[in-house]
């Protein structure tokens, strides 16, 4: 008869509920006594046991859980008890954890930011030791000699252009083009960062000479757009994202190989537009210096080089200034565009921003002299320490690269031809479309 009897099949959910209720009754440790008989109450009343178990462990009833879960410190699961399988201790003071997820996230971000700032301080300390141990010749003398050599070469080019020998005439154009690029790019760049001299007064004088007289651009606007905008907001969308170099209307080959030749003509025209936005006195001063630089170059070609036609002198003046215009545009777009871009609201700390958003090109004797190490092969170091001269950027390059690699931070390097191939293949994505925004989660 016992074998013939079949127990009714129970729903698994009911079985699980009964097990939970029985477990709750055991863990509560409060035996319910029958008032009349003095016997332990049967576990047949699950609601009473479940209610007492929840009161014992300071949890909430099901109808009240929604209001707790909607708060900033809500938890989907109940707090583990002592002796739970998770091995966690029971929290004091009830069912809410000691610290909510939002507070833990804020603490984590704060600790992460402190860690990133400590990395920058540590790297700055190491670099300062190298700078203090360097002589004045290393800090400023070497670059001063290179710029002086550019001035001498520029002057010598006028005499070579007098020659009737075609080879010497072409050599004069080439030398004067290199010297002019060295003055307008290397000299202007170092002067805008006060890297030529430690004197602020002379830095302003050199900035006016190299940027306005030699480069035909307002010094005030050059310093603002480069030093105060591009450097603090490197690859930040809408601020220092190098979008000034983008011309989406042009095709890839026209932009990369033909359009840069018009840069010497476009630069004074763009300068006139910027003069409208500054005060009258500074605008007149900048306009006078720009005109002085252009007229002096034109007059020297007529008087010293012996050009008979005014149009020929004007043509060769702009042709000389366009000798290195193509690599100048290439270098400016290769070292930032195509790397991670950031939003202003989530801009990372300095060491993360510069290590992710800046790239170094390899050394090249011609570009090192005309553009400078800080623009070509030490651009990462320059963005981390912009006030250092070109030679000092080259000197700290091994230290910076080893430190970033040791801390598992990126140190971008690529060849000129590799970047050129990349921009030709992905021109539409890199130079026309809006770049995607990268959100860094911190140092891993």
C-alpha positions in Angstrom: 0.0 0.0 0.0 2.9 2.4 0.8 4.4 1.8 -2.6 1.1 2.2 -4.3 0.6 5.6 -2.8 2.0 8.4 -5.1 2.9 11.7 -3.6 1.5 14.6 -5.6 4.0 16.4 -7.8 4.8 19.8 -6.3 5.6 22.9 -8.2 9.4 23.7 -8.0 8.6 27.3 -7.1 6.5 26.1 -4.1 9.2 23.7 -3.0 11.8 26.5 -3.2 9.5 28.8 -1.2 9.0 26.3 1.5 12.8 25.7 1.8 13.4 29.4 2.1 10.7 29.7 4.7 12.0 26.8 6.7 15.5 28.3 6.5 14.2 31.6 7.6 12.5 30.0 10.5 15.8 28.3 11.6 17.9 31.4 11.1 15.6 33.6 13.0 16.4 31.8 16.2 13.1 32.9 17.8 10.9 29.9 18.4 7.2 30.7 18.4 5.4 29.1 21.3 1.8 28.2 21.4 0.3 30.3 24.1 -2.2 27.6 25.2 -0.2 24.4 24.9 3.4 25.7 25.3 4.4 23.8 22.1 6.5 25.2 19.3 4.4 26.7 16.5 4.2 24.7 13.4 5.9 26.1 10.3 2.7 25.8 8.5 2.2 29.6 8.7 4.9 30.9 6.3 3.8 34.5 6.3 4.4 35.0 10.0 7.9 33.3 9.9 8.9 35.3 6.8 7.8 38.6 8.4 9.7 37.9 11.6 12.8 36.8 9.7 12.8 40.0 7.7 12.3 42.1 10.8 15.2 40.3 12.4 17.5 41.1 9.5 16.2 44.7 9.0 15.1 44.1 5.4 12.0 45.6 3.8 8.8 44.1 2.7 8.2 43.4 -1.0 5.8 46.3 -1.4 8.5 48.7 0.0 11.4 47.4 -2.0 10.6 49.5 -5.0 11.0 52.8 -3.1 14.4 51.7 -1.8 15.7 50.5 -5.1 14.8 53.8 -6.7 17.3 55.6 -4.5 20.9 56.4 -5.4 22.2 53.7 -3.0 19.7 50.9 -3.9 20.7 47.3 -4.1 19.1 44.7 -6.2 20.0 41.8 -3.8 19.5 41.5 -0.1 22.5 42.0 2.2 24.3 38.7 2.9 24.0 37.4 6.4 26.7 36.1 8.7 27.8 32.7 7.5 26.4 33.2 4.0 28.0 31.5 1.1 29.5 34.8 -0.1 31.6 35.0 3.1 30.6 38.6 3.7 30.0 40.1 7.2 26.6 41.5 8.0 26.5 45.3 7.6 25.9 47.3 10.8 22.8 49.3 10.9 20.5 47.5 8.6 20.0 46.4 5.0 21.8 49.3 3.2 25.6 49.1 2.5 28.0 51.3 4.3 28.8 53.1 1.0 26.6 53.4 -2.0 27.8 52.7 -5.6 27.8 56.4 -6.5 30.0 57.3 -3.6 32.3 54.4 -4.3 32.5 55.6 -7.9 33.3 59.2 -6.8 36.1 57.9 -4.5 37.5 55.7 -7.3 37.6 58.6 -9.7 39.2 60.8 -7.1 41.9 58.3 -6.4 42.4 57.7 -10.1 42.8 61.5 -10.7 45.3 61.7 -7.8 47.2 58.8 -9.3 47.4 60.5 -12.7 48.5 63.8 -11.2 51.1 62.0 -9.2 52.5 60.5 -12.4 52.8 63.9 -14.0 54.5 65.3 -10.8 56.9 62.4 -10.8 57.8 62.8 -14.4 58.2 66.6 -14.0 60.6 66.1 -11.1 62.7 63.8 -13.2 62.8 66.2 -16.1 63.6 69.2 -13.9 66.7 67.3 -12.6 67.9 67.0 -16.2 67.2 70.6 -17.0 69.0 71.9 -13.9 72.0 69.8 -14.7 72.2 71.1 -18.2 74.2 74.2 -19.2 73.0 77.4 -20.8 74.5 76.1 -24.1 72.2 73.1 -24.0 69.1 75.0 -22.9 69.3 77.9 -25.3 72.7 78.2 -27.0 72.5 75.3 -29.6 69.1 76.4 -30.9 70.2 80.1 -31.0 73.1 79.1 -33.2 70.8 77.2 -35.6 68.5 80.2 -35.9 71.5 82.5 -36.5 72.6 80.1 -39.2 69.2 80.4 -40.8 69.5 84.2 -40.8 72.9 84.0 -42.4 71.7 81.5 -45.0 68.7 83.6 -45.8 70.9 86.6 -46.5 73.4 84.5 -48.6 70.5 83.3 -50.7 70.0 86.8 -52.2 73.5 86.8 -53.6 73.1 83.3 -55.0 70.0 84.5 -56.8 72.1 87.1 -58.6 74.0 84.4 -60.5 73.4 83.6 -64.1 74.3 80.0 -63.5 71.1 78.0 -63.3 72.5 75.6 -60.7 73.5 78.4 -58.4 70.2 80.2 -58.9 68.3 77.0 -58.0 70.6 76.5 -55.0 69.8 80.1 -53.9 66.1 79.4 -54.0 66.4 76.2 -52.1 68.7 77.6 -49.4 66.6 80.7 -48.9 63.4 78.5 -48.8 64.9 76.3 -46.0 66.2 79.3 -44.1 62.8 81.1 -44.3 61.1 78.0 -43.0 63.5 77.7 -40.1 62.8 81.3 -39.2 59.0 81.2 -39.5 58.4 77.7 -38.1 61.2 76.9 -35.7 61.9 80.5 -34.6 58.2 81.4 -34.3 57.4 78.2 -32.4 60.1 78.6 -29.9 59.5 82.3 -29.4 55.8 81.8 -28.8 56.6 79.3 -26.0 59.4 81.6 -24.5 61.9 78.8 -25.2 64.5 81.0 -27.0 65.4 83.0 -23.9 64.5 83.1 -20.2 63.7 86.8 -20.5 60.0 87.5 -21.0 60.8 90.9 -22.6 63.1 89.4 -25.2 60.7 86.6 -25.8 58.0 89.1 -26.9 60.5 90.9 -29.1 61.5 87.6 -30.8 57.9 86.6 -31.2 57.1 89.9 -33.1 60.2 89.4 -35.3 59.7 85.7 -36.2 55.9 85.6 -36.3 54.9 88.9 -37.7 57.9 90.2 -39.7 59.1 86.8 -41.0 55.8 84.8 -40.9 53.3 87.5 -41.9 50.9 86.6 -39.1 49.8 88.5 -35.9 51.9 87.4 -33.0 49.0 87.9 -30.5 46.7 85.6 -32.5 49.5 83.1 -33.1 50.2 82.8 -29.3 46.5 82.6 -28.5 45.6 79.9 -31.0 48.7 77.8 -30.4 49.8 78.3 -26.8 46.5 79.0 -25.1 44.2 76.9 -27.2 46.0 74.0 -29.0 48.2 73.0 -26.1 45.8 72.9 -23.2 43.0 71.4 -25.3 45.0 69.0 -27.5 42.5 66.9 -29.5 39.5 68.3 -27.6 36.6 68.5 -30.1 35.9 72.1 -31.1 39.0 73.6 -29.4 42.4 72.1 -30.1 41.3 69.3 -32.4 43.5 70.5 -35.4 40.3 71.1 -37.4 41.8 74.4 -38.6 43.9 72.3 -41.0 40.9 70.5 -42.5 39.4 71.5 -45.9 36.7 68.9 -46.6 35.9 70.5 -50.0 39.2 69.4 -51.4 40.1 65.9 -52.6 42.9 64.0 -51.0 45.6 64.6 -53.6 44.7 68.2 -54.1 44.8 68.8 -50.3 48.0 66.8 -49.6 50.1 67.9 -52.6 48.8 71.0 -54.3 46.8 73.2 -51.8 49.8 73.7 -49.4 51.6 75.7 -52.1 49.1 78.5 -51.7 49.9 78.8 -48.0 52.2 81.8 -48.4 49.5 83.7 -50.2 46.7 82.7 -47.8 48.6 83.4 -44.6 48.6 87.3 -45.0 44.9 87.2 -46.1 43.9 85.2 -43.0 46.0 87.5 -40.9 43.9 90.5 -42.1 40.8 88.7 -40.9 42.2 88.2 -37.4 43.2 91.8 -37.2 39.6 92.8 -37.1 39.1 91.0 -33.7 41.9 92.7 -31.8 42.2 96.3 -30.5 43.1 99.1 -32.9 46.6 99.8 -31.6 47.7 96.2 -31.7 46.1 95.7 -35.1 47.9 98.6 -36.6 51.2 97.5 -35.1 50.8 94.0 -36.4 49.8 95.2 -39.8 52.9 97.5 -40.0 55.2 94.6 -39.1 53.6 92.2 -41.5 53.9 94.8 -44.3 57.5 95.5 -43.3 58.4 91.8 -43.7 56.8 91.4 -47.1 58.1 94.6 -48.5 61.6 94.0 -47.3 61.8 90.6 -48.9 60.4 92.0 -52.1 62.7 95.0 -52.1 65.8 92.8 -51.4 65.0 90.6 -54.3 64.8 93.6 -56.6 67.9 95.4 -55.3 70.3 92.7 -54.3 69.2 89.7 -56.4 68.7 91.9 -59.4 65.2 90.8 -60.6 64.2 93.1 -63.5 60.5 92.5 -63.3 58.3 93.3 -60.3 56.1 90.3 -61.1 59.0 87.9 -61.3 60.3 89.2 -57.9 56.8 88.7 -56.4 56.5 85.2 -57.9 59.8 84.0 -56.5 59.2 85.6 -53.1 56.1 83.4 -52.7 57.7 80.4 -54.3 60.6 80.6 -51.9 58.2 80.7 -49.0 56.3 77.6 -50.3 59.4 75.4 -50.6 58.5 73.4 -47.4 54.8 74.2 -47.3 53.8 70.6 -48.2 55.8 68.9 -45.4 54.7 71.6 -43.0 51.0 70.7 -43.6 51.8 67.0 -43.4 53.6 67.3 -40.1 50.8 69.3 -38.5 48.1 66.8 -39.5 50.1 63.6 -39.0 50.9 64.2 -35.3 47.3 64.7 -34.0 44.6 63.8 -36.5 43.7 60.1 -36.4 44.6 59.8 -32.7 42.0 59.7 -29.8 39.8 62.8 -29.6 38.1 64.0 -26.4 35.1 66.0 -25.3 35.6 69.0 -23.1 33.5 67.6 -20.3 35.6 64.4 -20.1 39.0 65.6 -21.0 41.6 63.4 -19.3 44.5 64.5 -17.1 47.5 66.0 -18.8 49.7 63.0 -18.9 47.0 60.8 -20.3 45.8 63.4 -22.8 49.3 64.1 -24.3 50.4 60.4 -24.3 47.3 59.4 -26.2 46.8 62.4 -28.5 50.3 63.2 -29.7 52.6 61.3 -32.1 56.4 61.6 -32.9 57.9 61.3 -36.3 61.4 60.0 -36.9 64.4 62.3 -37.1 65.2 64.0 -40.4 68.2 66.3 -40.8 66.3 68.8 -43.0 63.1 68.9 -41.0 65.0 69.0 -37.7 66.7 72.2 -38.7 63.8 73.9 -40.4 60.9 72.8 -38.1 62.8 71.8 -35.0 62.8 68.7 -32.8 59.8 69.9 -30.8 57.6 69.8 -33.9 59.0 66.7 -35.6 60.6 63.9 -33.5 60.0 65.2 -29.9 56.4 66.4 -30.2 55.2 64.3 -27.3 57.9 65.7 -25.1 57.0 69.2 -26.3 53.4 68.9 -25.4 54.3 67.6 -21.9 56.9 70.3 -21.3 56.2 73.2 -23.8 58.6 75.7 -22.4 61.7 73.6 -23.1 63.8 74.4 -26.2 64.1 72.0 -29.1 67.5 70.6 -27.9 66.2 70.0 -24.4 63.2 68.2 -25.8 65.7 65.9 -27.6 67.7 65.4 -24.5 64.7 64.3 -22.3 63.2 62.1 -25.1 64.8 58.8 -23.7 63.6 59.7 -20.2 60.0 60.4 -21.2 59.7 57.4 -23.5 61.0 55.0 -20.9 58.8 56.5 -18.2 55.6 56.3 -20.2 56.4 52.8 -21.3 57.1 51.7 -17.8 53.8 53.1 -16.6 52.0 51.3 -19.4 51.0 54.6 -21.1 51.1 54.9 -24.9 54.1 56.6 -26.7 53.0 57.0 -30.3 55.7 56.9 -33.0 55.4 56.4 -36.7 57.2 57.1 -40.0 56.4 59.9 -42.4 55.6 57.6 -45.3 53.4 55.4 -43.1 51.3 58.4 -42.0 51.1 59.7 -45.5 49.9 56.3 -46.7 47.3 56.2 -43.9 45.9 59.7 -44.8 45.7 58.8 -48.5 43.8 55.6 -47.8 41.5 57.0 -45.0 41.3 60.7 -46.1 37.5 60.7 -46.0 37.4 59.4 -42.5 40.2 61.5 -41.1 39.8 64.8 -42.9 36.2 65.0 -43.8 34.0 63.2 -41.3 33.5 64.2 -37.7 36.0 62.2 -35.5 34.6 59.9 -32.8 35.1 60.9 -29.2 37.3 58.7 -27.0 36.5 58.2 -23.3 39.5 57.0 -21.3 38.8 55.1 -18.2 42.1 55.9 -16.5 45.3 54.1 -15.9 44.8 50.3 -15.9 
